[in-house]
Amino acid sequence: MLKLSQDAEQQQYVQAKLAATLVFSGDTEAIFAADSAITNLRFRSRVLKTVASPERLRQQASQGPNNEERTIALHTLLVRDLTENRFSDWLKDRKLASAITHPVLGKAFDDVNLSAFDWNGDAAENGYVCRSLNETVHVLSQNANDAHALNCLGEFFRTSNTHVDLWKDSGGNDVLEMAIHRKAPYGQFDRQAYYQQVIASPKAEPEDKSYALYRAIMCYAPSGMNECGGADVDKAQRKSWFSQLKTQYPGSPWAQKLKYYW
């Protein structure tokens, strides 16, 4: 039908249906085959962002048909490496940027801007010093429980809001959207989990634990809604964090700065 149809709108409809059928049948790889009939970048992007494996993302990042698809694949892969704690992989995968011969810029692609990963730490909270994202991830590749690095990874996500954007190009693909839907989408950060990990760590330094307590409480400021990702914690737990910060670290700048919990 794709070959027979000369109507552009009908071509796109059939491509979306075919992509959905392949996803439903578990044959996602066929979408990216060299002779694939699915050429629409938006449909290919939706599949890359939602159901593609890390191996497929690596392949498209290095061998995709154009810089746009390579950029989408690499951005998705790098976010997933971080949010899925594959820190050693992130350090290797970042080198795939060399396959992108011309940076993809403009509003249409601002959600996959690879320059986000050039974060140098300067945007971190005043008074809490972080090294660059590259240095932070290097530390985590050696020790995934390093309290300071976990807090700084949280700072990267807090200040850059880097994530896999599933909303920007989601319209008009109802059948495909049904096929790629996941209850827990890939590439969504959970800063609260980092803070909870530091709070629970007996090896965390006071500077890092007090900051994690401060940030965990601030996840709910000022609306009481969780803005850090992950499962909500109840108000009793937030009160407990506040009390711990005030009683165990009263001299810290974070205890002095925080007047309320939410």
N, C-alpha and C positions, 0 to 999 in steps of 0.2 A: 504493500500500500504506500510505503514511503517513496518508492521509486515511481509509482504511478501518479502520485499527487503532485500537482504543480502549484497548489495553493499553499502559501507560506504558513498561514494560520493552522491549516489542517496538518501540515508537516510537523509543526511544534506539538500539536495535540497528540499525534501518533507517537512522536518521540517520547513524550511524557508518559503515555500509556505503556510503551515498550519498556522504558526504564523502570516503571513501577512493577511490571510483570517480572522483570529480571530480579529485582530486589526481593519481591515476594517469594520467588522460586529459589532464592539463595545463590543466584548466579550473578552477583554484583560485578565480578571480574569481567564479564562479557561487555559491560558498559564501556570499559576502557580498552577493549581489544583494538588492534590496528584497523580492522575493517568494521568497527562498530557503526551502526546507523545513528547512534545517539551522539550528535555533534553539538547540540545546544549547550553553551557553557553554563547557563544557569542550572540546567538539570544535572549536568555533570558535577557542578559545584555543590549542589544539595546533597548528592550521594557522597562526595568526598567528605563533607562536613559532618555527616551523620552516621554512615555505616561502613565506610572504607576502613580496612585494617591498616595498622602502621606500615606494614610492608607495601601495601598498595599506595599509600600516601608517599612513601619514599620513592617509589617507582615513578609516580606522576610528577613529583617534585624535581626529579632529575631528567625524566624522559617525556614529560607531557608535551602535547602538540604545540603549545605556545607559552609565552611568559605569564599570561594571565592564569592559566590552569596550574602552572608550576608554582606560582606565588600562592594561590589558594591552598594547594596541597601542602606546601611547606609551612605556611602559617598554621594550618590546622594541625599538622604533625608536631610542630614545636610547642604549641599550646598543650596538646595532649601529652607530650613527653613530660611537661612540667606538672600538669594536673594529675597525671597517673604515676608520678614519682619515678620516671625513667630518666634520671639525671645524667647518667653516663651516655645514654642514647642522645639526649639533647645536645651535648657537647659535640658529638659526631654529626648529628643531623643538621646542625646549624651550618656546617660547611657546604651543604647542598645548595646554598644560595648562589654559589659560583655557577650553577647551571642556568640561572636567570640572567640573561644577557643585558636586558634593559629593565630598570625598576618600573613596576606597575604603579602608577600614581593616579590621582583624581578621585572625585567623590564616590564613583561607582565601586572603587576598590579600597576605600579608606578603612574598612573593617578587617582587611588582611594586610595592613601595612607592616612590612617586615622590620622597619626601623624601630618598632616598639621594643624589639629585643636588644637594641643598643642601649637600653636603660643603664645609666651610669651611677645610680644611687643618690644623686643630688636631690631628687624629689622626695626622699624619705622624710619622715617627721623630723622637724627641727629638734635636735637634742639626741636623736638616735641615729648613729652613723652606720650607713650601709655601703658596702662595696658594690661594684657593678654587678649586673645580672650574671654575666659570664663568670665572674669570680665567685659569686654566691652559689651558682649551680655547681661549679667545680668543688667547692667545699661539701655540698650535699652529695655529690657523687662519691666522695670519700667517706662521709658520715651523714646518712639521711636523717639523723636525730640531732644534728647540730642546732642548738637553740637559736643562736644569733642568726644563722643562715635561714632558718625557717621563718623567723620574724621578718627578715629582709625579703624573702620570697613573697611573704604577705604584703610587704610594702610595694613591691613591684606590681602586684595585682591591684592593690588599693589605689595606687597613683596613676596607673596606666589603663585600668579597666580592660586589660587584654583578655579576650575570651573568644571562643568560636561563636560568631554571631549567626543565630539561626532564624532571625526575624527579617533581616534586610531584604532577602530575595525569596521570601516564602510564598508570596501571593500568586494566585492563579495556577497552582499546581496541585489541586485537591487530591487527585489519585496518587500522585507521587508522594505527596506529604503524608498520606495515610500509610504508604509502604515504608517510609523511612522513619516514622515516629518512634521515639524511644522515651520511656518513662523517665529515665535518667540520662539526658543527652550528654554526649562527650564534650570535653573542652570547656566545662563550666567550673570556675575556681571555687575553692572552699577555704577561704582564709581562716575561718573560725576553727577548722580542724588543726591548722598549724598552731594557733594560739593554745588550743586545748592540749596539744602534744607538749608544748613548752611548759605550760602550767603543771602538767603531770610529771614532768621530768625531774628526777632528784639531782641531775647533773647540771641543770640550767643555772647560770649565774644570776644573782639578784637583779642586775640591770635588765637581763633578758626576760626573766620571769615577771618582773613588775611591768615591763612594757607589754608582754603578752596579756596580762590581766587587764591592763588599761585598754588595749585594743579589743579584747574579747567583749568587754563591757560596751565599748564604743560601737560595736557591730549593731547595737540596738538603739543608738542615739540618732535623733531625738524622738523618733516616732514609736519606738518599741518594736519595730519590724526589723527582722534580720537582713542586713545588707551585705553580709560577708559570705553567703553561700552555706550550704550544708543544712542539716536539720536544726530547727529552732530549739533553743533551750528555754526552760520556763523561768519565770521571774525570780523564783527562789534561788536558782543557780546563779543568776546574775547578781543577786544580792550577796550571795556567798563569795563570788569573785570580788565584789566591791569591798566586802569586809576583810578578805584576805589581803587585798592591796593596801588598805588603810592600816591594818594592824601589823602585818609582817614587813611592809616596806614604807613606813610613814615618812621617811626622809627622801624618798624617790621623787623626782619631778612629776612622775605620772600620778602618784598618790596625791600630791599637792595640787595638781592641775584638775583632777577629777572631783567634781562636787556632787554628782548624782549618779544613779544608775537608772536604767530604763527597762 
